[in-house]
Every structure is written in C-alpha cells, then in structure tokens.
Amino acid sequence: MKTKVEPDLCIACGLCISTCPDVYDWGDDGKAVALQEEVPQEQEECAQEATDACPTEAIITE
C-alpha cells in the first residue's frame, strides 16, 4: 500500500497522526505528511483507518 497527504487539502487536525503515528507525522509546514510513501504491511490497517477518518479526504492510499 502507498500513501500520501495532499497538503492543499490538509487542515492539520492531527487525526491521522493520532490514529497512525508510525505512518504520519507533522511536516515543516505544520500539516500532516506521510513518513514514507510505502506503508509497512503491519501498518496498513491503521493507515487505512486514518485515510477513512480524514475529514477533508486529504490522505490518498493505493
């Protein structure tokens, strides 16, 4: 699974970071970022939860 955060849609609510801190963190601009494009298999479930919970649909997973 791959993931990324669209910075133009991110409102920095932090939900993704609190849901899946091993995959998402704060970027230098104060918005969420994916720590790596490829999500480790053991983190896929929480990454999907973060994607589903994002209020602005800023997280894209494939």
SULDALIN-V626004 format. One record per backbone hydrogen bond with DSSP energy under -1.0 kcal/mol. NH is the residue of the N-H (numbers start at 0). CO is the residue of the C=O. If there is no record, write none. Layout:
nh:co
NH:CO
NH:CO
//
This chain:
nh:co
2:36
3:59
5:57
8:5
9:5
17:13
18:14
19:15
22:19
23:19
24:32
26:30
29:26
32:24
34:22
38:0
42:39
43:40
46:42
47:43
48:44
49:45
50:46
51:47
52:48
53:49
59:3
61:1
//
